[in-house]
Amino acid sequence: MTRAAWLGLIVLMSAFDDAQAQSSSSANVGNLVGLQTVLDKPAVERLARQQAEAGDARAMVDYAHLMRSGSGNYEDGLRRRAESERFDRLAAERGDPLGQINTGVWCMTNQLYQTLPGACKSDVEAVRWFRLAMEQGNADGMAFYGYMVEFGRGGLAKDPDLAARYYADAGKRGSSYGREFLNDMTEFADRYPRAPNP
């Protein structure tokens, strides 16, 4: 497995839960996410969906998280993932930076695994969402944008040095992804040497 594929899997597995943990404390539905283990889960999901459908972007992101964290059979899992992707996209379209990051990650995931019919499957669109989050000052958006720069995805020129600067800046602004990606670049440098720039 290449370093890019390995990093991509790590990003996709942890992106949603870590990002959600950072947002839940300030969100209306955020308390519901934590309460789902104490309360009746279907009741929590119904209440969260009502708040999301009322148009609150952060409630949409939190409801999307509830949908991702569900369990059930394969068909139910696909339905929940589709619902999660839809509400993340709605939040992204309303300008929520976490929704934009999640939507960018959905684009990367769906392109790799082709799991959700009709969902975004484009690195170009992922770059657009990450850039929008970054332009709002979101450090995680900057880290994910740097990831796309590092590997030259989504129509961006491959530039590991520029990516390292994005990672370092994102890390200084509090992004654990920025620190992790920068650390990975350093850790894997001996195993995956870069060709010198001409």
Sine and cosine of phi, psi and omega as CSV:
sin_phi,cos_phi,sin_psi,cos_psi,sin_omega,cos_omega
0.00,0.00,0.71,-0.71,-0.02,-1.00
-0.97,0.25,0.31,-0.95,0.03,-1.00
-0.87,0.50,-0.65,0.76,-0.01,-1.00
-0.89,0.47,-0.69,0.72,0.01,-1.00
-0.91,0.41,-0.66,0.75,0.00,-1.00
-0.89,0.46,-0.75,0.66,0.01,-1.00
-0.88,0.47,-0.63,0.78,0.03,-1.00
-0.86,0.51,-0.69,0.73,0.02,-1.00
-0.91,0.42,-0.66,0.75,0.03,-1.00
-0.88,0.48,-0.71,0.70,0.00,-1.00
-0.87,0.50,-0.74,0.67,-0.08,-1.00
-0.92,0.39,-0.57,0.82,-0.02,-1.00
-0.95,0.31,-0.56,0.83,-0.11,-0.99
-0.96,-0.27,-0.23,0.97,-0.14,-0.99
-0.86,0.51,-0.76,0.65,-0.10,-0.99
-0.91,0.42,-0.76,0.65,-0.09,-1.00
-0.92,0.39,-0.67,0.74,0.00,-1.00
-0.91,0.41,-0.71,0.70,-0.01,-1.00
-0.90,0.43,-0.63,0.78,0.01,-1.00
-0.90,0.43,-0.64,0.77,-0.01,-1.00
-0.88,0.48,-0.56,0.83,0.00,-1.00
-0.95,0.31,-0.48,0.88,-0.10,-0.99
-1.00,-0.09,-0.42,0.91,-0.20,-0.98
-0.89,0.46,-0.51,0.86,-0.07,-1.00
-0.91,0.41,-0.44,0.90,-0.03,-1.00
-0.98,-0.21,-0.05,1.00,-0.09,-1.00
-1.00,-0.03,0.49,-0.87,0.06,-1.00
-0.88,0.48,-0.68,0.73,-0.05,-1.00
-1.00,0.08,-0.21,0.98,-0.06,-1.00
-0.80,0.60,-0.64,0.77,0.04,-1.00
-0.91,0.42,-0.53,0.85,0.03,-1.00
-0.92,0.39,-0.57,0.82,0.01,-1.00
-0.86,0.52,-0.69,0.72,0.03,-1.00
-0.95,0.31,-0.53,0.85,-0.04,-1.00
-0.98,0.21,-0.21,0.98,-0.07,-1.00
-0.88,0.48,-0.40,0.92,0.03,-1.00
-0.98,0.20,-0.36,0.93,-0.02,-1.00
-1.00,-0.10,-0.66,0.76,-0.07,-1.00
-1.00,-0.04,0.08,-1.00,0.10,-1.00
-0.91,0.41,0.91,-0.41,-0.11,-0.99
-0.84,0.54,-0.72,0.70,0.04,-1.00
-0.86,0.51,-0.59,0.81,0.02,-1.00
-0.92,0.39,-0.65,0.76,0.04,-1.00
-0.89,0.46,-0.69,0.72,0.00,-1.00
-0.89,0.45,-0.63,0.77,0.03,-1.00
-0.90,0.44,-0.71,0.70,0.01,-1.00
-0.90,0.44,-0.68,0.73,0.01,-1.00
-0.89,0.45,-0.65,0.76,0.01,-1.00
-0.90,0.44,-0.65,0.76,0.03,-1.00
-0.86,0.51,-0.70,0.72,0.01,-1.00
-0.92,0.39,-0.61,0.79,0.02,-1.00
-0.92,0.40,-0.68,0.74,-0.01,-1.00
-0.94,0.35,-0.30,0.95,0.07,-1.00
-0.96,0.29,-0.18,0.98,0.12,-0.99
0.96,-0.30,0.02,1.00,0.02,-1.00
-0.97,0.23,0.88,-0.47,-0.09,-1.00
-0.88,0.48,-0.68,0.73,-0.02,-1.00
-0.93,0.38,-0.58,0.81,0.08,-1.00
-0.89,0.45,-0.57,0.82,0.05,-1.00
-0.89,0.46,-0.70,0.72,0.01,-1.00
-0.89,0.45,-0.68,0.73,-0.01,-1.00
-0.92,0.40,-0.64,0.77,0.05,-1.00
-0.90,0.43,-0.65,0.76,0.05,-1.00
-0.85,0.52,-0.65,0.76,0.03,-1.00
-0.89,0.46,-0.68,0.74,0.04,-1.00
-0.86,0.50,-0.64,0.77,-0.01,-1.00
-0.92,0.39,-0.61,0.80,0.02,-1.00
-0.93,0.36,-0.53,0.85,-0.11,-0.99
-1.00,0.04,0.10,1.00,-0.02,-1.00
-0.97,0.23,0.16,-0.99,0.04,-1.00
-0.76,-0.65,0.12,-0.99,0.01,-1.00
0.59,-0.81,-0.22,-0.98,-0.02,-1.00
-0.97,0.22,0.05,-1.00,-0.09,-1.00
-0.85,0.52,-0.74,0.68,-0.03,-1.00
-0.89,0.45,-0.66,0.75,0.04,-1.00
-0.90,0.44,-0.63,0.78,0.04,-1.00
-0.88,0.48,-0.68,0.73,0.03,-1.00
-0.91,0.42,-0.65,0.76,0.02,-1.00
-0.88,0.47,-0.70,0.72,-0.02,-1.00
-0.92,0.40,-0.65,0.76,0.03,-1.00
-0.90,0.44,-0.68,0.73,0.01,-1.00
-0.89,0.46,-0.66,0.75,0.03,-1.00
-0.90,0.44,-0.67,0.75,0.01,-1.00
-0.89,0.46,-0.74,0.67,0.00,-1.00
-0.87,0.49,-0.66,0.75,-0.03,-1.00
-0.89,0.45,-0.71,0.70,-0.04,-1.00
-0.96,0.26,-0.54,0.84,0.12,-0.99
-0.87,0.48,-0.68,0.74,0.00,-1.00
-0.91,0.42,-0.66,0.75,0.04,-1.00
-0.87,0.50,-0.68,0.73,0.03,-1.00
-0.90,0.43,-0.66,0.75,0.01,-1.00
-0.87,0.49,-0.69,0.72,0.00,-1.00
-0.91,0.42,-0.38,0.93,0.06,-1.00
-1.00,-0.01,0.08,1.00,0.11,-0.99
1.00,-0.04,0.15,0.99,0.01,-1.00
-0.97,0.26,0.86,-0.51,-0.06,-1.00
-0.88,0.47,-0.59,0.81,0.03,-1.00
-0.93,0.37,-0.64,0.77,0.10,-1.00
-0.88,0.48,-0.61,0.79,0.02,-1.00
-0.92,0.40,-0.68,0.74,0.03,-1.00
-0.90,0.43,-0.74,0.67,0.00,-1.00
-0.86,0.51,-0.66,0.75,0.02,-1.00
-0.90,0.43,-0.64,0.77,0.08,-1.00
-0.87,0.49,-0.65,0.76,0.03,-1.00
-0.93,0.37,-0.62,0.78,0.09,-1.00
-0.85,0.53,-0.68,0.73,0.00,-1.00
-0.86,0.51,-0.69,0.72,0.02,-1.00
-0.92,0.40,-0.69,0.73,-0.02,-1.00
-0.90,0.44,-0.74,0.67,-0.06,-1.00
-0.92,0.38,-0.51,0.86,0.05,-1.00
-0.92,0.38,-0.64,0.77,-0.04,-1.00
-0.95,0.31,-0.72,0.70,-0.13,-0.99
-0.96,-0.29,-0.21,0.98,0.02,-1.00
0.79,0.61,0.73,0.68,-0.13,-0.99
-1.00,-0.05,-0.49,0.87,-0.09,-1.00
-0.91,-0.41,0.94,-0.33,0.04,-1.00
-0.87,0.50,0.70,-0.72,0.05,-1.00
0.99,0.14,-0.09,1.00,-0.01,-1.00
-1.00,0.05,0.28,-0.96,0.04,-1.00
-0.84,0.54,0.71,-0.70,0.04,-1.00
-0.69,-0.72,0.66,0.75,-0.16,-0.99
-0.74,-0.67,0.80,-0.60,0.12,-0.99
-0.90,0.43,-0.52,0.85,0.02,-1.00
-0.89,0.46,-0.68,0.73,0.03,-1.00
-0.94,0.35,-0.60,0.80,0.05,-1.00
-0.86,0.51,-0.70,0.71,0.02,-1.00
-0.86,0.52,-0.68,0.74,-0.01,-1.00
-0.86,0.50,-0.71,0.70,-0.02,-1.00
-0.92,0.38,-0.67,0.74,0.02,-1.00
-0.89,0.45,-0.64,0.77,0.01,-1.00
-0.89,0.45,-0.68,0.73,0.02,-1.00
-0.87,0.49,-0.68,0.74,0.04,-1.00
-0.90,0.43,-0.67,0.74,0.00,-1.00
-0.89,0.46,-0.67,0.74,-0.02,-1.00
-0.91,0.41,-0.32,0.95,0.09,-1.00
-1.00,0.02,0.08,1.00,0.02,-1.00
1.00,0.02,0.21,0.98,-0.02,-1.00
-0.98,0.18,0.86,-0.50,-0.06,-1.00
-0.92,0.40,-0.61,0.79,0.03,-1.00
-0.92,0.40,-0.61,0.79,0.08,-1.00
-0.86,0.52,-0.64,0.77,0.04,-1.00
-0.91,0.42,-0.65,0.76,0.01,-1.00
-0.90,0.44,-0.71,0.71,0.00,-1.00
-0.93,0.37,-0.59,0.80,0.08,-1.00
-0.89,0.46,-0.68,0.73,0.07,-1.00
-0.86,0.51,-0.62,0.79,0.05,-1.00
-0.85,0.53,-0.69,0.72,0.00,-1.00
-0.92,0.39,-0.59,0.80,0.05,-1.00
-0.92,0.39,-0.69,0.73,-0.04,-1.00
-0.82,0.57,-0.65,0.76,-0.08,-1.00
-0.97,-0.25,0.09,1.00,0.05,-1.00
0.90,0.44,0.66,0.75,-0.03,-1.00
-0.99,-0.14,0.38,-0.92,0.09,-1.00
0.93,0.37,0.45,0.89,0.02,-1.00
1.00,0.08,0.01,1.00,0.04,-1.00
-0.99,0.11,0.53,-0.85,0.08,-1.00
-0.93,0.35,0.68,-0.73,0.03,-1.00
-0.94,0.34,0.86,-0.51,-0.05,-1.00
-0.50,-0.86,1.00,0.09,-0.03,-1.00
-0.86,0.51,-0.54,0.84,0.01,-1.00
-0.92,0.39,-0.68,0.73,0.06,-1.00
-0.91,0.42,-0.65,0.76,0.03,-1.00
-0.86,0.51,-0.67,0.74,0.01,-1.00
-0.87,0.48,-0.60,0.80,0.05,-1.00
-0.92,0.38,-0.66,0.75,0.08,-1.00
-0.87,0.50,-0.72,0.70,-0.01,-1.00
-0.87,0.49,-0.72,0.69,-0.02,-1.00
-0.89,0.46,-0.69,0.72,0.01,-1.00
-0.91,0.42,-0.69,0.73,0.02,-1.00
-0.88,0.47,-0.66,0.75,0.03,-1.00
-0.88,0.47,-0.65,0.76,0.04,-1.00
-0.90,0.43,-0.47,0.88,0.01,-1.00
-1.00,0.03,0.07,1.00,0.09,-1.00
0.97,-0.25,0.11,0.99,-0.02,-1.00
-0.99,0.14,0.88,-0.48,0.08,-1.00
-0.92,0.39,-0.49,0.87,0.06,-1.00
-0.91,0.42,-0.69,0.73,0.03,-1.00
-0.84,0.54,-0.72,0.69,0.01,-1.00
-0.91,0.41,-0.67,0.74,-0.01,-1.00
-0.91,0.42,-0.71,0.70,-0.01,-1.00
-0.90,0.43,-0.66,0.75,0.03,-1.00
-0.90,0.43,-0.67,0.74,0.05,-1.00
-0.88,0.48,-0.67,0.74,0.03,-1.00
-0.89,0.46,-0.63,0.77,0.04,-1.00
-0.86,0.51,-0.68,0.73,-0.02,-1.00
-0.95,0.31,-0.70,0.71,-0.05,-1.00
-0.90,0.44,-0.63,0.78,-0.06,-1.00
-1.00,-0.07,0.04,1.00,-0.06,-1.00
-0.86,0.51,-0.61,0.79,-0.01,-1.00
-0.96,0.27,-0.50,0.87,0.01,-1.00
-1.00,0.08,-0.47,0.88,-0.02,-1.00
-0.79,-0.62,0.94,0.34,-0.04,-1.00
-0.90,0.44,0.58,-0.81,0.04,-1.00
-1.00,0.07,0.58,-0.81,0.10,-0.99
-0.95,0.31,0.62,-0.79,0.02,-1.00
-0.89,0.45,0.56,-0.83,0.06,-1.00
-0.95,0.31,0.68,-0.73,-0.01,-1.00
-0.93,0.36,0.00,0.00,0.00,0.00
